[in-house]
Amino acid sequence: QVQLVESGGGSVQPGGSLRLSCAASRSIFNIYHGGWYRQAPGKQRELVATITSGGTTNYADSVKGRFTISRDNAKNTVSLQMNSLKPEDTAVYYCKAWLRSYDYWGQGTQVTVSS
């Protein structure tokens, strides 16, 4: 079993920045793909960004150019740098690790963008 723990959420004004981090309880991100998803109140969970074990990244159109996903295999972490935040980025952000039929989720961290 693998535990994923997110950190770095909080409240920020529009235009601000936050950095989310996801720490795994075991060394998996050198093999597993990693990603960030988010769920706003009353909406379905949606993909934000993913990074494969080979380092290929993918972003939702709504965050391209503003968010950057990265991975540190030595620290067993996947991070999400979020810049130029907008009120519509407000959501609970979840970390995910997956490989074939195995997937693990973190408990989520709240991000609120408001003036």
Rosetta blueprint (number, residue, H / E / L):
1 Q L
2 V L
3 Q L
4 L E
5 V E
6 E E
7 S E
8 G L
9 G L
10 G E
11 S E
12 V E
13 Q L
14 P L
15 G L
16 G L
17 S L
18 L E
19 R E
20 L E
21 S E
22 C E
23 A E
24 A E
25 S L
26 R L
27 S L
28 I L
29 F L
30 N L
31 I L
32 Y L
33 H E
34 G E
35 G E
36 W E
37 Y E
38 R E
39 Q E
40 A L
41 P L
42 G L
43 K L
44 Q L
45 R L
46 E E
47 L E
48 V E
49 A E
50 T E
51 I E
52 T L
53 S L
54 G L
55 G L
56 T L
57 T E
58 N E
59 Y E
60 A L
61 D L
62 S L
63 V L
64 K L
65 G L
66 R L
67 F E
68 T E
69 I E
70 S E
71 R E
72 D E
73 N H
74 A H
75 K H
76 N L
77 T E
78 V E
79 S E
80 L E
81 Q E
82 M E
83 N L
84 S L
85 L L
86 K L
87 P H
88 E H
89 D H
90 T L
91 A E
92 V E
93 Y E
94 Y E
95 C E
96 K E
97 A E
98 W E
99 L E
100 R L
101 S L
102 Y E
103 D E
104 Y E
105 W E
106 G L
107 Q L
108 G L
109 T E
110 Q E
111 V E
112 T E
113 V E
114 S L
115 S L
